[in-house]
Amino acid sequence: ISLLEAAHQAADCPKLSKRAATMVARFAKMINGFSMADSGSVGHLMESIIDSTRLIDSWKESPDEDDQQRIANVNELLSTARKYDDIYGEETTLEGFLEVSTLASATDQLDADAGRVTLMTLHAAKGLEYPVVFIIGVEQNLIPHERVLREELRDGLEEERRLFFVGITRAEQNLYLTQTRERSLRGRPWRTITSDFLKEIDVKLNDQTTDELFESRSHFDEFVESVKRGEIDIAALKAANPERPLLMTGADLLKDSPQAAEIPQGFSVGMRVRHPRYGVGTVMGISGYARKRMVNVLFDDADEPQTFVAAHCPLQPLGLR
């Protein structure tokens, strides 16, 4: 168990005196009270902690210069918390204060003309502005975060959107939004999906000079290139499969075709699919070719993706999300 949990059970410890057990339990209760205060004025929370713990009282009468410096540090922390409250108003949170404070000294001491890059979180960027801003990884499962999408948290999605807005408005002159084509997740390569937030930005504001900037290359593109190189005979494919149902599984795409080894398995990253056992999910990655092509699907009610052989799986494509 954790140290705090053990403190709550201090009365059950035979080696502690009754007075000591009472003091430990009181301390644990006080810490629990502080942990519940995750919103509201951070300055008031700091004052409450200082008063309740009598932190400064133990140093006031000390002649040690280190103790006097500790008092100054606590007072500086309290002043910073109050300043944070003044800047952010009703949006203050303890987590936000800690994130800003973590990078405060580093950002405060930066020389704008030193030719250096400032690396920070979106939370820590609040209140700051830079001529050029890069936001890395504007992709589904990152911005917005995977947990928000998986749990369908409406409030969480709005918070992610506000946070993204904070990031893009830090740029005074130029803003660059980047997306990788492929990421390594749990040791496997995954094709990324462009963030839905990008679709909410007016296309007139997009200064990209090439379609490659925000393109997530699909396996259909690879199929088209294979046709151009003469590696796949389209006429043979059409003759083998003249008509296809509107709703197909991977097995439907392959059966009855003499060119089955070359037929694409009809799935693409970001596609919504249905499984008779696992329900509805999203295609997160595709690997392999022909009969060895594998499809990785993260189902809405699951925490981990499932892997299927595209040629034989009962997945039914539902379209892109």
Secondary structure, 3 states (H helix, E strand, C coil): CCHHHHHHCHHHCCCCCHHHHHHHHHHHHHHHHHHHCCECCHHHHHHHHHHHHCCCHHHHCCCCHHHHHHHHHHHHHHHHHHHHHHHHHHHCEHHHHHHHHHHHHHHHCCCCCCCCCCCCCCHHHCCCCEEEEEECCCECECCCEHHHHHHCCHHHHHHHHHHHHHHHCCEEEEEEECCCCEEEECCEEEECCECHHHHHCCHHHCCCCCCCCCCCCCHHHHHHHHHHCCCCCHHHHHHHCCCCCCCCCHHHHHCCCCCHHHCCCCCCCCEEEEECCCEEEEEEEEECCHHHCEEEEEECCCCCCEEEECCCCCCEEEEEC
